[in-house]
């Protein structure tokens, strides 16, 4: 009997230890359920406690690991209570037995996700931050937009644009970018980021306050300049600023800059803004070449060609020719990347260059053809220099391309209008015209156009040195 009582006592003590151990583990898990996250990862902990996410193992979450498209669809599906029963989907590359198939099809039915032009979903592909913006904005039915600007996303207010999707999630407090005014839409999404986005979509307590970053400081060039509520003269004015005032630019919407001057925040026309620049004292030859468009902004597309590729190709050819002539060259881009217009001007100024040439390809009706070059007019020396630079280039370009001479024209394009350097914008030819397009696709004509641009720049420097 004594032995029996002793055994019973030992068993009872053991059970208490087991229960205590289990209780201790549960409490720890409720705090930080995975060894590779911190107490500051509140969004991850929140989703785990709601049973919406799992780890990559019993003890790890894998916060820096990439998120696949099927994983993202599954997490979103769980978060908004979609039917996750595995079944046949509308995508030929999604197995009906896949754990994600039900959530994928439910999301398709709700208009939350779409496939590619080939009818594929690409479930194993890594999701990008840009794709995530579309997914989150649709899943949580975000429709409100604000004055949101990122340096690496082209402003496009159309309902299906990347800018609109990112604007909506930023306005909702789901993202504030990656820092320094960037969003990085092409960057792979990791598990920590995605958990944060989903948690913020579900719970307002986790949301952040978006703040635009100043990307440039400009000078107002006229008195009584209206600061408006929106990017058009139809919007009412919130106040006026005068010549010489500083305007901190947060972003651009067409030919309007959004920013702040003193206590006034709103939109002003870029036609009345300019950057200051220290005059170049010496007579060095240092030109900035600006291949237009790039990255997520292809420019004009027609006849199997993309403007951004033509611009970069010709710019690189011109760069090589100019260097052989002893002229220093700075390129605003050397790869297929998106650079905002204002940033191109900033890069040009900071480079120390003393002339600026932006290279573009035109687009209009199929009948339009020819080459033309633009400058921004004013009653100052910079404008006169810009006109001479544009003229020297145009006089060579149309001949080299065997094109119609459309002449030298005035225009207020941002990269030349707000540029403190003598600046010209070249339109090589029309990508929408079959004859011009065949030349723009030809290595021979690309080389000839590059030689014409380089020759015109050299002509300008010779003229400048004698005047």
Secondary structure as the mmCIF struct_conf table of DSSP 4:
data_model
#
loop_
_struct_conf.conf_type_id
_struct_conf.id
_struct_conf.beg_label_comp_id
_struct_conf.beg_label_asym_id
_struct_conf.beg_label_seq_id
_struct_conf.end_label_comp_id
_struct_conf.end_label_asym_id
_struct_conf.end_label_seq_id
HELX_RH_AL_P HELX_RH_AL_P1 UNK A 2 UNK A 31
BEND BEND1 UNK A 34 UNK A 34
TURN_TY1_P TURN_TY1_P1 UNK A 35 UNK A 36
BEND BEND2 UNK A 37 UNK A 37
TURN_TY1_P TURN_TY1_P2 UNK A 39 UNK A 40
HELX_RH_AL_P HELX_RH_AL_P2 UNK A 42 UNK A 49
TURN_TY1_P TURN_TY1_P3 UNK A 50 UNK A 51
BEND BEND3 UNK A 56 UNK A 59
TURN_TY1_P TURN_TY1_P4 UNK A 63 UNK A 64
BEND BEND4 UNK A 65 UNK A 65
STRN STRN1 UNK A 66 UNK A 66
STRN STRN2 UNK A 68 UNK A 68
HELX_RH_AL_P HELX_RH_AL_P3 UNK A 69 UNK A 79
TURN_TY1_P TURN_TY1_P5 UNK A 80 UNK A 81
BEND BEND5 UNK A 90 UNK A 90
TURN_TY1_P TURN_TY1_P6 UNK A 92 UNK A 93
BEND BEND6 UNK A 94 UNK A 94
TURN_TY1_P TURN_TY1_P7 UNK A 96 UNK A 97
BEND BEND7 UNK A 98 UNK A 98
TURN_TY1_P TURN_TY1_P8 UNK A 99 UNK A 100
HELX_RH_AL_P HELX_RH_AL_P4 UNK A 101 UNK A 109
TURN_TY1_P TURN_TY1_P9 UNK A 110 UNK A 111
BEND BEND8 UNK A 112 UNK A 112
TURN_TY1_P TURN_TY1_P10 UNK A 117 UNK A 118
BEND BEND9 UNK A 119 UNK A 119
TURN_TY1_P TURN_TY1_P11 UNK A 123 UNK A 124
BEND BEND10 UNK A 125 UNK A 125
STRN STRN3 UNK A 126 UNK A 126
HELX_LH_PP_P HELX_LH_PP_P1 UNK A 127 UNK A 127
STRN STRN4 UNK A 128 UNK A 128
HELX_RH_AL_P HELX_RH_AL_P5 UNK A 129 UNK A 139
TURN_TY1_P TURN_TY1_P12 UNK A 140 UNK A 141
BEND BEND11 UNK A 147 UNK A 147
TURN_TY1_P TURN_TY1_P13 UNK A 151 UNK A 152
BEND BEND12 UNK A 153 UNK A 153
BEND BEND13 UNK A 158 UNK A 158
TURN_TY1_P TURN_TY1_P14 UNK A 159 UNK A 160
BEND BEND14 UNK A 161 UNK A 161
HELX_RH_AL_P HELX_RH_AL_P6 UNK A 162 UNK A 171
TURN_TY1_P TURN_TY1_P15 UNK A 172 UNK A 173
BEND BEND15 UNK A 174 UNK A 174
BEND BEND16 UNK A 178 UNK A 178
STRN STRN5 UNK A 179 UNK A 179
TURN_TY1_P TURN_TY1_P16 UNK A 180 UNK A 181
STRN STRN6 UNK A 182 UNK A 182
TURN_TY1_P TURN_TY1_P17 UNK A 185 UNK A 186
BEND BEND17 UNK A 187 UNK A 187
STRN STRN7 UNK A 188 UNK A 188
HELX_LH_PP_P HELX_LH_PP_P2 UNK A 189 UNK A 189
STRN STRN8 UNK A 190 UNK A 190
HELX_RH_AL_P HELX_RH_AL_P7 UNK A 191 UNK A 202
HELX_RH_3T_P HELX_RH_3T_P1 UNK A 204 UNK A 206
STRN STRN9 UNK A 216 UNK A 220
BEND BEND18 UNK A 222 UNK A 224
STRN STRN10 UNK A 225 UNK A 228
BEND BEND19 UNK A 229 UNK A 232
TURN_TY1_P TURN_TY1_P18 UNK A 233 UNK A 234
BEND BEND20 UNK A 235 UNK A 235
HELX_LH_PP_P HELX_LH_PP_P3 UNK A 236 UNK A 236
STRN STRN11 UNK A 237 UNK A 241
TURN_TY1_P TURN_TY1_P19 UNK A 243 UNK A 244
STRN STRN12 UNK A 246 UNK A 253
TURN_TY1_P TURN_TY1_P20 UNK A 254 UNK A 255
STRN STRN13 UNK A 256 UNK A 261
TURN_TY1_P TURN_TY1_P21 UNK A 262 UNK A 263
STRN STRN14 UNK A 264 UNK A 269
HELX_RH_3T_P HELX_RH_3T_P2 UNK A 270 UNK A 272
STRN STRN15 UNK A 273 UNK A 274
HELX_LH_PP_P HELX_LH_PP_P4 UNK A 278 UNK A 280
BEND BEND21 UNK A 282 UNK A 282
STRN STRN16 UNK A 286 UNK A 291
STRN STRN17 UNK A 294 UNK A 294
TURN_TY1_P TURN_TY1_P22 UNK A 295 UNK A 296
STRN STRN18 UNK A 297 UNK A 297
STRN STRN19 UNK A 301 UNK A 302
TURN_TY1_P TURN_TY1_P23 UNK A 303 UNK A 304
STRN STRN20 UNK A 305 UNK A 306
HELX_RH_AL_P HELX_RH_AL_P8 UNK A 307 UNK A 324
TURN_TY1_P TURN_TY1_P24 UNK A 325 UNK A 326
STRN STRN21 UNK A 328 UNK A 331
BEND BEND22 UNK A 332 UNK A 332
BEND BEND23 UNK A 334 UNK A 336
HELX_RH_AL_P HELX_RH_AL_P9 UNK A 341 UNK A 351
TURN_TY1_P TURN_TY1_P25 UNK A 352 UNK A 352
BEND BEND24 UNK A 354 UNK A 354
STRN STRN22 UNK A 355 UNK A 362
BEND BEND25 UNK A 364 UNK A 364
TURN_TY1_P TURN_TY1_P26 UNK A 366 UNK A 367
STRN STRN23 UNK A 371 UNK A 375
BEND BEND26 UNK A 379 UNK A 380
HELX_RH_AL_P HELX_RH_AL_P10 UNK A 381 UNK A 400
TURN_TY1_P TURN_TY1_P27 UNK A 401 UNK A 402
STRN STRN24 UNK A 405 UNK A 410
HELX_RH_AL_P HELX_RH_AL_P11 UNK A 414 UNK A 417
BEND BEND27 UNK A 418 UNK A 418
BEND BEND28 UNK A 420 UNK A 421
STRN STRN25 UNK A 423 UNK A 430
TURN_TY1_P TURN_TY1_P28 UNK A 431 UNK A 432
BEND BEND29 UNK A 433 UNK A 433
HELX_RH_AL_P HELX_RH_AL_P12 UNK A 434 UNK A 440
TURN_TY1_P TURN_TY1_P29 UNK A 441 UNK A 441
HELX_RH_AL_P HELX_RH_AL_P13 UNK A 443 UNK A 465
TURN_TY1_P TURN_TY1_P30 UNK A 466 UNK A 466
#
